[in-house]
């Protein structure tokens, strides 16, 4: 059995952390679905920036909009929604077969809104309406300002992928916001079955402490944080609060592992895939990691519901001088800034292409 199929049969969803028109046009995404058991995908500003930068397949659409009155952001979202609605259609059979648990695609609101609650909510509702697909998640960062927008979006019935989470505390705050939105729907007599996932970024932890801890701790912090978060996740799913909501028809907010491509060239290229195998979770991975796992991956253990040895590992990092709480906040802030940079690069790329077309016309 293929390793990717074995992971799927274990109960974990494999989503592709990539989208481009070339992936769609060349049927590569369809191949991943058929051969690698891929059942969803995620996108972000960096992914779209690379897609538009490295392909001419978007030029015709940019050209058609170059002489219009549309703003650059609106042009981008038109491009992105065309790609993502096509991908959503490919995943529709999975979405139908799993009754909406799996088969999702994700689109992020503008990262410029990460600290603007009201604008984030408005953008999320608008993008979901424009997308017109039931299996389209809108991504909202789990910042302090994002949490009220997450609650309000869930109450409004918009499926949300919460992004930029880096610790179990940030995950728990996100889960609380999700449940508040669900509970408000129950109190209002609305259907509480609004889907959501919570995306924990893993590998960036190990990048952040590289060279700052003893060698034996290399590439262990991200996994330890993920184990501790998985423990919190399993505890929440068993909690009286969630069970009451589930009894009224609510869905669980699934835990998603993000940033799981190995960054350290000395480490295994499937390090985080093997380490984070766990039922009722999602692992969203880039093409190269997906193909590497299909080539030489194996599934031999799964995460322990109680977090295994994560507390001991986390204590080792504290003893090595790592302030895990402070680093989690820094990683979230740095992640938001990184997406803003990618967003500005993306807007600049579209604008420069549009300007060149206007000049030539």
C-alpha positions, -999 to +999 in steps of 0.1 A: +000+000+000+012+035-008+024+054+023+000+083+015-029+058+013-018+042+046-017+076+063-052+083+049-065+050+061-051+057+095-075+086+097-054+116+088-062+139+058-034+149+035-039+183+019-016+200-006+000+232+006+000+247-029-022+260-058-014+272-092-031+273-126-004+251-140-012+224-113-048+226-125-042+228-163-016+201-163-038+178-142-011+175-115-036+182-088-059+155-102-029+131-102-023+139-065-059+131-057-059+099-077-025+085-067-015+102-034-049+103-016-048+141-014-082+153-001-079+191+001-055+220-003-045+253+013-032+285-001-017+317+011-003+350-003+032+335-007+019+306-027+000+328-051+029+352-054+051+323-066+023+310-089+018+343-107+056+351-107+066+318-123+038+313-149+024+332-178-010+315-174-024+344-154-013+370-179-044+368-201-068+375-171-045+403-159-046+418-194-084+417-195-085+436-162-057+460-170-080+487-185-108+482-160-115+502-129-109+472-106-083+477-079-053+454-077-067+434-047-100+428-066-081+416-096-061+392-074-091+377-057-107+372-091-076+352-101-074+333-069-111+324-068-110+311-103-082+287-093-098+277-060-133+271-074-118+248-099-099+230-072-131+229-050-149+211-078-122+185-080-126+179-043-164+179-044-167+141-045-146+139-012-166+167+003-199+149-005-186+114+005-174+126+039-205+148+046-184+180+046-156+168+069-130+167+042-125+180+006-118+216+014-098+244-002-088+276+015-084+313+006-069+339+030-083+374+036-058+402+030-030+399+056-032+437+059-063+431+079-047+408+105-052+434+133-085+448+121-115+428+134-143+445+116-126+446+082-115+409+086-151+398+092-165+418+063-138+405+039-144+369+051-181+371+044-176+388+011-150+363-002-171+333+008-201+347-010-180+354-041-165+320-040-199+303-041-186+269-031-197+251+001-162+236+005-143+269+005-127+278+038-118+315+044-085+318+063-084+342+092-052+346+114-056+336+150-043+369+163-059+387+192-079+408+168-087+378+146-104+359+174-136+381+175-138+380+137-136+341+139-164+340+164-185+364+143-178+346+110-188+312+125-220+328+138-226+342+103-222+307+089-189+312+071-165+282+073-131+293+087-096+280+085-078+297+114-042+303+104-009+314+120-013+294+153+020+285+170+012+272+204-014+252+224-025+284+241-032+301+208-050+269+197-072+269+228-081+305+223-091+298+187-111+268+197-129+289+223-137+315+197-151+288+174-172+273+201-186+307+211-197+312+175-213+278+175-230+283+208-245+316+196-259+298+166-275+272+189-290+299+211-304+317+180-320+285+168-296+282+138-279+251+124-246+249+143-228+227+118-204+253+105-170+237+096-136+250+108-100+239+111-073+253+133-038+254+117-008+250+139+026+260+122+053+235+131+086+238+114+091+275+121+097+266+158+128+246+148+141+273+125+137+299+153+159+279+178+184+265+153+219+270+167+205+283+201+200+249+218+222+218+223+225+195+192+204+168+207+174+192+208+176+201+171+143+197+152+124+186+183+107+218+195+081+219+167+070+183+173+069+188+211+046+219+206+024+199+182+022+170+207+011+194+235-014+210+212-028+175+202-033+168+238-053+200+242-073+191+211-082+156+224-092+170+257-114+196+241-131+169+219-139+150+251-150+180+271-186+185+284-188+218+266-180+204+232-202+173+237-232+196+245-226+215+213-221+183+194-254+170+208-271+200+192-254+193+158-221+211+160-190+199+141-156+195+157-130+220+147-103+198+133-066+203+141-044+209+111-006+207+109+009+235+088+044+244+078+054+207+078+081+208+050+115+201+065+137+232+064+169+216+079+188+199+051+204+176+076+171+163+088+147+138+072+127+153+044+096+136+059+104+143+095+071+161+104+049+138+084+061+107+103+061+124+136+026+140+134+006+110+121-027+111+141-063+103+134-088+130+128-062+156+120-050+172+087-014+175+074-010+201+047+023+197+029+041+211-001+045+191-033+081+180-027+073+167+008+042+149-005+062+132-033+091+123-008+066+107+016+050+087-013+085+076-023+100+065+010+075+072+038+062+048+063+036+049+091+047+031+122+035+052+152+007+077+159+006+106+183-003+097+219-036+114+230-019+125+262+010+142+243+035+115+250+068+128+262+061+164+252+063+179+287+098+165+292+109+178+258+094+212+265+112+214+299+145+206+281+140+236+259+131+259+288+163+247+306+182+255+274+170+291+278+140+292+254+110+312+265+084+292+247+055+315+254+073+346+243+086+328+212+051+317+202+040+354+202+070+364+182+065+337+157+028+347+152+038+384+148+066+375+124+043+352+104+018+380+100+046+404+089+059+378+064+024+374+048+021+411+046+054+413+027+043+385+003+010+403-001+027+435-011+050+417-034+020+400-050+001+432-054+032+449-069+036+420-094+000+423-106+002+460-108+035+460-128+020+435-153-011+456-156+009+488-160+030+473-188-002+461-206-018+496-203+014+512-216+014+489-246-022+494-255 
